[in-house]
Structure formats: C-alpha cells, structure tokens
Amino acid sequence: MIQTPEPASGISAAEDAKFRSDVREWLAETLNGEFRELRGLGGPGREHEAFDERLEWDRHLAAAGWTCLGWPKEWGGRDATLRQQVIFHEEYAKADAPSRVSHLGEELLGPTVLAFGTEEQKKRFLPGIKNVTELWCQGYSEPGAGSDLAAVTTSAYLDGDEWSISGQKIWTSLAHLSDWCFVVARTEKGSTRHHGLSYLLVPMKQPGVEVRPIIQLTGTAEFNEVFFDNARTAADLVVGQPGDGWKVAMGTLTFERGISTVGQQIRYARELSDLEAVARKLGALENPVIADRFDKMLVGLRVLRAHVLRTLESGHDGATVDARTAAGSASVTKLLWANWHRELGELAMDVLGAPGLIADAPGDDLNAWQRLFLFSRADTIYGGSNEVQRNIISERVLGLPREARP
C-alpha cells in the first residue's frame, strides 16, 4: 500500500503524528455533536443534501482553523506542509465528514489568487474564502467550448472603470448558490484560441446575470447555465494581466487536481467496501467474473493513489516540474479517477442485477447505487473529457502529432 509522503524537511514524524491525532480527535468530537447528522452528506450528484447545514459546518471548520491549511499564515492559513495537508484530507474522509460547499473557493480560486493576484485582490477575496462568507463558482465551459476551453466566445470589454461581460457558460456547478464566479472571457476583439483571454472575477448577484438549472439524470440540478448580458465587474478584478487568462486558467486546473483528490480516493475505497458487502450478502461474489472485477477495482484504486502521491511529491521536493509534465500528470489523474468511478457504478448495477432497475427508495427515489451509476457517467466528461485528456497527454507530453482540427 502506498504510504503518505515522507515528512518535509524540519518537520519530524512525531509532529506529523501529533497533527494527525489532533485532526482525528477534533473531527470525532465535533461530528458526534451538533453536526452528527451531516456525516456522509453532499458530494457530486448530492449537493442538494443539507446545503445550509453543510455551509454552517464549513464555517465551523473555519472558526476552528481547519480551512485553507496550505495557505500562508499571513492570509489565514497554517503554512501546512504537503504531508500535513494529505493527512487532513485522509482523516476528513475517514471520518465520513460532509462534503464541503466551499471547495471551489478554497481549493481553486484561493490558490489562483495567491499565485497570480494582486495584493488588493488578496486582501479583498481571501478572507471571504477562508471564513466561508463568500461562495464561488467556475465560469469556464460554454455550449460550443466544453473541454476545449480555448474556444470560448464569452466576451468582455472595458467600459470606463468596469468590464462589461456578455455570453453564456454551462455546466456551472453551484452557480445558483454562489456569490462570485471566476470567468474566462475573450477581452481582445478578433483574437482566437489561447490568445486574448482574461480571467475575471464577476459578482453573481446583479441584473446582468441569469442562472438556469440543468436537471440531471439523477433528478437533481447542481449544474447550471449562466447567461451574462452586459454584466459588470470592476476594471481591477482581472487576475493576472488582461490577455493572460489562458495561463491563469491552466494554473487553476492544476490546483483542481491536487491534494483534495487524496480524500476522494478514501471515499471511493469506502464505496468499494460497501458495495463488496452488498455483493457478499446477495451472493454475487460467487460469480468469479464479479469477484475478479472487485480485485481489479482495488488494484485500480491503489494505482490512483500511487500516481497522485508521486505527482504531489514531485512538485514539493525541490525538483523543477515543467509545464508539460504538470499537465500530463493532471490529465492522467483525471483519467484514472473518472474511469475508475464510472466502472464502480457499472459494477454496482451488475451486483444488484434486475432489482437495480427499480427505484425503490422512499418516494420512488433513486437509491445510493443507482445515483452513483447515473452520476458517474458524467465523471468522464466534466472537468475535461477523457478524449481531451488523452489528447493533452499524447500531444503535450509524448510529442505525438496533433489531432486533425477544423
């Protein structure tokens, strides 16, 4: 089994053990109190579950100093080492703590502002992310620019001391609950592809923004269409320089596939274990094909963990990681977990057999395995489709000829 990364220089194993103990004890105590009923709630396909209560949980985490661990102390973080951040995500998942509602702000936009933002932007936005008083969504994909982000057509131009933004974004997670959106828009008229894009911070609660829910196979609607019609944001709310939006957007995607995926793998391991218990009860493990698929799922999960930890360490051990390697590692990570989780949903349906076709939860709702099967179909699409991830690996990392494009 792959172990947690080695202790960082100057941090002893004893200190890391103490940190793990503190995290574990705090979670055990807190999740057995007023937040007991939130265990296991939320997550992809289930963001509607106890949202207000999970928001309060996130704010409770913030007040106790358990948000933004890797951020510098001057911006409210703990300057936690890579190892300590991995430890936290491991223990959080093991405790079956509720899915965070502030993930996009804390794990994506916050690190992006720290890396590319101005001092004024850091002062304005980092406290609200740290304390979970402002929620964020991500304005990347469009109807004609899904995984091909460089094809965006949402436009923005400076009108006095404000940007005017017009266009449409799609598959915008939690847009209906967000205060702000980080938007990739084309700010240089006549520009194409990666050129002329800017990374804008746009308030959601204004007349020029309309959010429409997209009903999914699961019957829930955590994804949305967002329409910008002369929406406004201040001229200085562009992260990086105008026209450098592609570089900033790619930085955000690197953060997206980082440390938090360690906790994701532990949740996946719990799902696999729970499904194995169901299979054993139903006698499905007597089928050698089903038993073999469970073994392969376990191996796949360990491969995913090994890859993620190796990738994380390569960026924190003093080694220089070039952009091609970073992009390739992130794409491999996405392929590994997305395919693994989709296959778990398929295995669940085969374990359940014909009864898996019947909605038998209260109110004729889907049960957990049916919801997993249906929602995990999207895993290989959102966040960059499998096809695009393979193109990135083949073209940018392996140097193979580019796929023919219109």
N, C-alpha and C positions, 0 to 999 in steps of 0.2 A: 504494500500500500504506500502511495506517495505521502511523504510527511510534509508538515508545514515548513516553509522556508527557514533556513538557518538564522539564528539571531544576528541582528545588524551589529556592526562594529560599535562597541561601547555599551551595548545592551546585553546583559547577562541572561542566561537561560532562566535563572531564578526570578529575574524581573519579569520576563515574559510569562512565567508560570503564575506569578502573583497577579499580573494583568488578566490572565485567563480566569483565574479564580474570582477576581473582582467582578468581571463581566458576568460570569456564570451565576454568582450569588445574587447580584443585583437583578438580573433577569428572573431568577427563580422567585425571589421575594416579591418583585413588582407584578409578575404575571400570575401570582397567586392571590393578589389583592383585588383592587377595583377593576383591573384590566383582564381578569381571568377569562372572561367570555370572549375575548378577542383572539385567543390562540388559534392559529391556522387560518385566519380570515384574510380575504383580499388576494391580490396577485392577478396575473394575466387571466382574463376571462371572468374574473370575480371581483373587479374593482368596485362594484356596486355594494359589496358587503360592508356594512357598518362603517361607511366612509367617515362620517362625522366623529365617531368614536375613535377610529384609527388616526384621524387628524389630531385629536386630543392626545392620543398615545405618542405621536411623533413630537408634539410639543413637550410632553413629559420627558421624553428622551433628551430633548434639547436642554431642558432645565437641569437635568442631571449630568450634562456634559457628554452625552453619548452620540452626538451628531457631528458630522464633519471631522472625524478623528484625524485624518491625514492633513488637514489644513494647517497652515502656520498658526501659532498661538496668537499672534497679533490680529488675526482675523477670526478668532473664536474657536480655532481647532485645538488639537492636542499635540501637534507635531508627531503623531504616532508613526512608528516605523511600519514598513510594509508587513513585517511579520505580525505586529500587533493588530493591524487592520484586518489581516486574514483571520487572526484569532477571533476578533469581534464578529466577523461575518459567519464564521463557523459556529460560534456559541449562540448567536442570534437564531440561526437556522435550527440548531439542535433543540433550542428551547421552544420551537414552533411559534415564535413570536409573529405578530401580524405583519402582513406586507406593508411596506412604507408608502405613504401617499406623497412624500416629498422627494422621491427618488430622482426625478428629472432635474430638480433644482440642485440637490446636494451632490449627486454623482456626475451630472453632465454640465449644467450651466455654471455652477460654482467653480469647479476646476478650470473651466474655459476662461472665466473672468480673471481668475488668479494668474493664468498663463498669458493671456492676451489683453486683458482690460486695463484701463487707466486707473489711477489712484481714486479718482472721483467715482468711477463705476464700482470699484471695490467697496468704497465707503457707502455708496447708495444701496447696493444689492446684496452683498454678502451677509450682513446682519439679518435681513429678512429670510434668507435661505437657511442660515444657521438656526434661527429661532422658529422656523416654520410658520412665519406670519405672511409670507407671500409664496404662492404656488406657481409652478412653471409648466408650460407645455412646449413642444418642439415643432416648429414650422418648417419642415423640410419637404416631404413628398407632395407631389401635385398629380392631378389626373393624367397629365402627359409626361410626368417625370417622377416615376415611382422610385425604383432603386437607382435610376440614372439621374442622380441629383444635379449633374451639370446641365441638364436640360430645363431647369426651372425657368418659368416665364413671369412669375410674380415680380412686379416692377416697383421701384421706388425712386423718387426724385426729391431733391431739396427744394422746399418751398418756404423761403425765408429762413426761420430758425427751426424748422421742422421737416422731417421726412414725410412724404405722402406715399402711402403704400396701397397698391391695388393688385388683386389677383386671388387665386384660390389655392388652399392647401387641403390635403386629405390624409386620412388615417392619423389624425392628430389626437394622440392619447390624452384623455382627461382635459381636453380644451374647455369643456363645459364647466369645469371646476377650477380653472386656472385664473390667476391674476395677470400673468405676463406670458409672452411667447417669444422665444428666440427664433427669428425668421431669416432664412436665406432668401435674398431678393436681388434682382438684377438692377443695379444702380447706374450702369453705363449704357446709354442708348446705343443700340447697334452691336453690342458685344455678344459673343457666343460662348457656349460651353463653360469652361472653368474661369473665363476672364470676365471682369466687370461685375462680380457678385459681391455683396456686402452682407454682414452678419448684424442684424438689427434687433434691438430689444423693444418689444412693442406691447403696450398695455392692452389687455383684452376687454376691459370694461369701458367701451366707448362706442359712440353711434356708428362708426365705420367698420365694426367687426360683427359678423353674424356667425353663430355656431349652430350646425345642424347635426344631430346624432346619426350614426350609421348603425342600424340593427344588424347584429352578427348572427351566425348560425346558432349560437348559444342563447339567443333571445336578449342578450344584454347589449349595451351600447357605450362602451368605454372609448371607442374611436369616433372621430367626428370629421365632418367637412368644416372648414373655416373660410369664410369669404371676407376679403379686405376690400372695402370700397372707399378709397380716399381716407383710410385710417391714418392716424397721425402718431408720430413719436418724435422726441426731441432730437435735434441735429447731432448732439454729442452722444447719443445712445447707439453708436455703431462700435462693435467690438473689433479691435484692430483697425487698420486703415480702410477707408472706402475702396472697394475693388479687391481687397484681400480676403473676401469672405470664404473662398474655397479653402484656403489654408486653415482658417479658424474652424470652419465646419468639419474638416477632417480631424482636427485636434479633438473636437467634441466626440466624434465617433470612436476615437481611440480610448477616451475615458469611459465610453458606454460599455466597452467590452473588457473592463478591468477587474478590480478586486471584488466587486459585488458578485461576480459570477461564481466565486467560491461558495458563498452561501446558497446560491441557486443549485449547485451540484448536491449539496446536502439535502435540500428539499426534494430534489429528484431521487436521491437514494431512499428517502422516506417513502415516496410514491412507489418506487420499485418494491420495497419491502412490504408495503401494504397490499400491493397487487399480488405479490407472491403468496401472502396469507390467504387472499381470496381464492387464488388458484389451488392452493392446497385444500381448502375447505370444499371446493367444488370438484376436486379430483382431477383437475386439468393437468397437474404435473405428472400424472401417469402417462400422458402423451409425450413420447420422447422428443418430438419436434418442439412442443411448447417448453419443455424443460431446457432444451438446448437454447431456445431463444432467450430465456431468463439468464442463462450463463453468459450469452453474448451481450446482453444488456449490462450486466455487471462489469464485464471487461470494457465495454464502451465508456462507462461512467469513469472507470479508473484511468482510461486513456485521456479523457477530457480533463480530469483533474491534473494529471501529469503535465499536459500541454499548458494549461492555464498557469500553474505554479512556475513552470520553466519560463514562460513568457514574462510573467511578473518579475521574476528574479533578474532576467536579462536586462530589464530597464532600471534596476535598482542596485546593481552590484558594481557600478562604476564603468561598465562596458558601454561603448558607444553603439547604439542601435540605429541603423539608418532607416529612412522613411519607408523604403521598400520592405525591409524585414518587419517593421512595425505593422504595416498594412497587411502583409501576408499572414502574420501571426493572428491579428484580429479577425481576419476572414476565416482562417482555419478554426478558430474558437467558435465563431458563429455557425459554421457548417457542422461542427461536432455536436454542439448542444441542440441545435434546431432539428437535425435529423434524428438524434437520439430521442428527443422528447416526442416527436411525431411517431416514431416506431413504438414508443411506450404506449401511446394512445391506441395504436393498431393492435398491439399485444393485448391490451385490456379488453378490446372488443372480442378478440378471439378466445380469451379466457371466459368471458361472460357467455358467449355463444348466442343463440337466438334470443334469450331474455334481454340481452343488451340492446335489442331493437325497440324495447318498450320503455316509455318514460313512466317510471313507477315511483318517482319521488313525490312528496306531498304537493298537491295541486297539479299533478301531471307534469311536474318539472323534471329536468334532467338530473340524473344522479351524478356523483363526482366523476365516475369513469366515462360516462357519456360526454360530460362537459370537457373533460380532458381530451378525449378523442377529437371532438369537433374543433375546439380552440387550438389544439396543437397543429392543426392543418395550416394555421397562419404562421406558425413559428418559422417555417422555411421561406416566408415571404417578407414579413415586416423586419425592419432593421437592415434591409438589404437582402434580396432574394438569393437563393442558392446559386442561380445562374450567374448573377453579378459577382458573388463572392469567388466563384471559380474563375471568372474572367480576371479578377484582380490578382489572384494567385498566379494564373498562367502568364499574364502579360507583364505585371509589375515585378513579380518575384522570379519567375522562371525565364522571363525574357522571350516567351513564345510569340509568334505573330499575332497581331491584333485581330479580333473577330471582325468580320465584314460589317460595316455600319452604313446606314443610308447616307 
